[in-house]
Amino acid sequence: MSLRTELIACLLVTSLASTAIVGGLAYQRLTKKFNTLVMQESNNNFTNDVQQYFKVYGSWAEGQKQESFRAFTERRRATMRPDAGGVLRPQPGVEPGPVGPAGPPPGGGLQKPPPPGTGGNLNRPPFRFYLFDADYRSLFTLAPYRPGDPIHDEDRARMLPIQLDGKTIAYSSPQGEVSYSDLDLGYLAAMRESLVMGTALGLALTLLLGVFLGNRLSRPLRHLTGAVQAMGEGALRQQVPVESDNEVGVLAQAFNRMSGEIARQYEDLQKSHAQIEAMATQMRELSLRDALTGLHNRRHFDEQCAQLFASSQRYQRPFSVTLCDIDHFKRVNDQFSHATGDEVLRRIGEILKQSMRGSDLVARYGGEEFVVAFPETDLEHAKEACEALRQRVEAYPWHEVHPDLRVTISMGLCSDTQVASFHHMLEAADALLYQAKHGGRNQVCALAAGEPA
């Protein structure tokens, strides 16, 4: 799950929980307040009825002789009209007077609702009240009391006094839960509907704000995540936009600095690594080449020639090796100086590199001796190459080095791959070189396979 989704989900859950808690508490408090108002209204109506009953008849006992309390309240309700709020109010100058004698009050203090259309919001199911005289004795039957029963101690604290002309004439207390009229139920339904609609609107607003804030808060983190992934894939120089000065903005700034520093250090490391590689390559080349002529040295030649020889034997391919020696090189050093001798060696090396093929292996074997390996070359073609080399050395303008200088080479060539190793080929080539020198120098002596050296 992405961070944006988590943020939106958290906002929705928080909003839903908050709305449910606030809505539940609001509905509970509104219902409690509504119940209190309904109870107060009913109690006020009952109190007014009792006060008016005492006012008309003087006392409860006198009233009971002429008219029951229930009959009196019904007669009184008939003279009342609902106000703008639906509450029954007595009409000015219209109050019921006394009536003739009546029998005992049936049903005690039970209040019946007024006829339909005249009761307003008092059109609710019967609601009973306890009623006691000033000495806390029950005035009518309502369980668990009968007329004349003293009040129980646990009920005394709940009694509300009913006064007339500053004198307490009775005590009353409602029995049971509040009974709602149709209008009351309509009010409660309207409150519930308003709370539900408010909750739905709150959730919709939270969803919109959640998407907006989720995108806004998670966008810098998405940039950081993408940059970190790019760095993991090798693109080290990453920069993310700094969109704020808060903790995420500080983190973005620190990341940009860190990314730049890592990229710079990595580039320096790459440069250093390249330099080390170049130096290592140079050192390898130096270890494999002769410092004076730039040709490969004897060690490298022996390693490579052993592989070429083994390959020629395995696949039965032609292979030739020649050993070259500068004629009278000691005389060059003694007559013209060692510096001239070194220059002769360098120029012989250049002639060898220019004359041989790219596949041929050329090396300075030691002193004034040079060696060439000809892979995939038989004796005839190798001898042609050696003869061309000999002629080129002889024809070289050595007078540029010294006016009296003349340089030639002698060469021994072996193409016998039937021997045990390439060292035996070199030994045969060395013997042929010795033969060329004793034969007058400046010549090529060759040995084919199977011929005696």
N, C-alpha and C positions, 0 to 999 in steps of 0.2 A: 504494500500500500504506500502511495506517495505521501510526502509530507503535506502537500496541498490537500489531499483527500482527508488526511488525519485532522488537519486544522478545521476543515469544513465540518467534519463529523463531530469534533469536540465542541465547536460553536453550536451546532444543532442540538447535541445532547444537553449542553449547558443551558441553552435557551429553553428547550423543552422542559427540563427539570425546573428551571427558574419559573417559567410560565405556569407549570402545573402547581408548584408550591404557592406562588403568589395568587393564582386563580383559586386554588383550593382554600387558602386562608381568607381571600376576599369573599368568596361565596359563603364560607363558614361564618365570617363576621357579619356579612350582610344578612344572612339568614337569622343569626342570633339577634341582630338589631331589629329585623322585621318581626321576629317572634316577640321581642320585648314590646315593640309598639302595638302589636295586635293584643298582647296580654294587657298592656296599659289601657288600650281603648276599651277592651271588654270589661276590665275592672272599673274604669271610669263610668261606663254605662250602667254596670251593676250598682256601683256606689250611688250614682244619681237616682237610680230607681229606688234604692233603699231610702235615701234622703227624702225623696218626694213622697214615698209611702209613709214615712214617719211624719212628714210635714202635713200631709193630708189628714192622717188619722191620729196623730199625737203620739202613738206608741204602737209597738208591734202587737200587743195583746188586743188593743182596740181595733186595729186594722183587721186582724184575723176574724173578729166578730162580724165584720161587715163585708170584707172582700179578700179573697186569697191574693197572696203576693204575685203569683203567676198571672192571675186575671188582671191585676192592676197593671203589671208591666205590659201585657198585651194591649190593654186599653190605652196605655200611655204611648206605645209604639205607633198606634194607629193615628195619633195626633202629630207625629213627628215626620219631618221631611229630610231627605238627604241633601247635604250641602254640595259644593262644587267638587269636593274630594270624595264624595260618596258616603260621608259619615252622617248618621241620623242626628238631627238637631231639633229640639223643641221649638215650636213656632211661638213668636212673642205673644204673650197674653193668652196662650192656649195650653192649659195644663188640666189633666183630668181631676175632677173633684171626687168627693166620697160617694159611695153607692149604698144601697140597702144592705141589710144583714146577709151574710153568706155562710155556708157551711165550712167545715174544716178544709184547710188548703190541700187539695190533692197534688201529689208529686213534689211537695216541698218547694224548694227554691229553684226548680228547673226553669231555665230561660229557653223559650222557643223562638225560632227566627220569625221575623215579620213576614207578611205575605210577599210573594214574588213581585218585584218591581218597586217595592217600598223600602227594602232593607239595605240597599247599597252594598258596601263592603262588609256589612254585618250579616249578610245572608250566608251564615255558616252553620254547621251542625250544632246541636245543643252544647252549651258550655256550662258546667256546674261550678258553683262557688259554695264554700263553707260559709255559714253565717252564724255568728255568736252574739249574744247580748253583751252589755257592758260588764257583766259578771262572768263572761267566758262560758256561757251555757248555750248549747246548740238551740237554734230557733226553728229548724226543720230537719226532716230526715234526709241524711246523705251519709252513706256508709263511711266510717263505722259508727256514726253518731245518729242518735234519735233525739227528738225534741226534749230539752231539759238536761241532756247529758253534759257533764263538765268537760272542758277541753283537755286533751292529753298534754302533758308537759312538753313532749317533743314537737307538738304542733303550735304551741303558744308563740314561739319566736317568729313564725311565718305569718302571723296575723297582721293585717293592716287595719288601722282604726278608721271608722266612718264617723265623721263629725257633722253636727248640725247646730248652727248658731254658737260655735265654739265649744260644744259639749259632745263628748264621745258617746254615740248612741249604740254602736255595734262594732264588731270586728269581722273581717272577711278575709278569705284566701282562696285562690283558684285551685281546682282539683284537676290533676292529670296534665296531659300535653296540650299544646295549642291546637285548636281546630281551625283549618283554613277555609275561607269562603272561595267561591269560584274566582272572584276578583283577586284574592290573595294568591291563589295558585297561578293566575295569569301574570301577576307581578313577579313571582318566583321564576316562572318559565322565561319571562323576558330577561331577568338577570342572568339565568343560565345561558340563554342564547347570546347575550352580549359578551359574557365571559368566553364562551366557545369561539365566537367570531373574533374577539380580541386575541385569543390564543392562536387561532389560525393566521391572522394577520401578522402577529409577532413571529410565528414560525416562518412565514413567507419572507418577511423582512430579514430575519436571521439568515435564511438561505441565501438571499441576495447579498447581504453583507458578508456572509461566510465565503461565498465564491469570490467576491471582490477582495476581501481581506486575505483570504487564503492565497489568491494569486499574488497579491501585493507582498505578503510576508514571505511566501515561498520562492518568489522569482529570484531574489539574490542568492538564495541557497541552491536553486537549480543552476544558476550560473556557476557557482562554486563547484557543484557536483560535476557539471560538464567539463569545467576546466581541469579538475583533478583527474577525471577519466582520460582527458586528452593528454595530460602529463604522463599518466600511466602507459599510454600508447606511444610515448616518445616525443610528443610536441611539448617541450618543457617551458617554452616562453609563452605563458598565458597571462592575460589581463582580463579581469572582470570589472563591470561597471560598479562604481561606488554610488549608491542611490540614497544613502542616509548617513547620519552621524551616530546612529545607535550602535549596539554591540555587533550587529551583522555588518554594518558599514565599516566598523573598526576591523572586523575579521576580513572583509574584502580588501581593505588597504594592506593589512599584514600579508594576506595571500599574494597580492600583486608584488609586494617587495620580495617576499620569499621566492616567488616564481622567477622574478628577474635575477635574483642572486643565484638560484640553482642553475638557471640557464647560462648565466655568465661563467659560473664555476665549471659547468659541464663543457662549455665551449673551450675554456682554458684547458680542461682535462683532455679534450679531444685533440687540441693543438699539441699539448705535451705528449700525448700518446702517439700522434703522427710523427713528432720529432723523434721520439724514442724508436718508433718503427723504422724511420728513415736511418737513424744511427745504427740500429741493429742490422738493417739490410746492408748498410755501408760496411759495418764490421764484418758481416758474413762475406761480402765481396772481397774485403781486404784480406780475410783469412783464406780466400780461395784464389787470390790473384797474386801475381808477381808484381812487386812494387815498382820495378824499373821499367818493365815492358808493358804492363797492363794485361798480359796474357794470364790464363789460369796457371796455377802452380802445380807442382808434382802431386801433391796430396789429392787435389780435386781430380786431376787426370786419372790417377790410379783408381779412385772410387767410381768415376763414370765409365772408364774403359773396362773395368771388370763387369759392369752391367751390360755394356755393348757386346762384349765378348760372349757372355753367357746367353744373350739373346740370339746372337748369330749361330751359336751351336744348337740352341733349342729349336730354332726355326730353319736351320741349315741355310743361312743367308751369308753372302760374301762379306768379308770384313778385312781391312788392311790397316797396318800400323807402320809409320816411318819414323826413323830417328835421324835428326839433322845435326850437323856440327859445323861451326864456322872454321874454315881452313886457316891455319896459322894464326889463331886468335891471340895466342901469347905474344907473338911477334908484334901484333897491332898494339897491344898494351905497352910492350917494351919500347917500340919504335916511336909511337905517336902519343903515348900517355894513356893512363887508365880512363880519363874523361872521354877520350876518343873511343876507347873500347866500349864504354857505357853507351855512347851515342850510337855506335854500330849495333849494339844489342837492341836498343830501342827501335832503330829503323828496320832491323830484321823482323822484330815483332810486328811493326806496322805492315811490312810486306806480307807476312804470314796472314794477318787478319784480312788484308785486302784480297789475297789470292785464294783463300780457302772458302768453301761453301759454308752456309749457315749451319748445316747439319754436321760439319766436321768439327772435331774436338782438337783444339790447338793449345799447347802449353809450353812454358819454359821448364825444361826438365832439370836443369842445373847447370851453372856456369855458362858455357857457350853452346850447350845442347838444347835443342827444341824437339818436340814430339808432336805428331799429328795422327789422329785416329780417323779412318775413313769408313763409317758404317755404310752398309749396302753398296760396297764398292769392291770390285774384283781387282786382281793384280794389274791387269792391263790398263784399266782406267785410273787406278791409283798411281801407276808409274807415269802416265801422261800428266797427271796433276803435279807429281813431284818434279818431273822434267821441266814443266812450265815454271814452277817455283824456282828451280835452280837457275834457269835462264834469266828470270826476272831479277834475281839477286845479282847475278854476274853483270847484267846490263844496267844496274842501278847507278845513278851519277854519284858515286862515292867521293868524287873530287870536291863536291860541295861540303863534305865533312873535312877533308884534307886533300890538297892537290895531289899528293903522292899515294893516296889510299886506294887499294883495290881489294875487294872482298868477294870470296866465293864460298860455296857450301858443298859438303859431301853428305850423301843420304843413303841410309840402308832401309829397304822396304820389304816387309814380310806380309804375306797373305795366307799363311798356313794356319787355319783354324782347327786343325786336327790335334794340336798340342794340348797339354793339360790345362794351361791357363794363359792369360794374356801376358803374364810375366815371361813365359817361354817365347812368345812372339816378340817381346821387346829384346830378349836375349839374342834371338835370331837376327833381329833388325840391327842390334849393336854389332854383331859379328859381321854383317854385311856392310855396315858403316866402316868398320875397321878395314874391311876388304877394299872399299872404295878409296879410303885414304892411301892404302898401300898401292893402289892401282893408279895413282896419280892425282887424286883429289878432284874436286869440282865435277862429280859424277854421281849417278844413281845406280846402286846395286840392288837387285830385287831377287826375291825367293818366292816361288809359287808353292802350293801345297804339294807335299810328297817329294820335293827336291831337297837334296842334301845341302846344308848351309856351307 
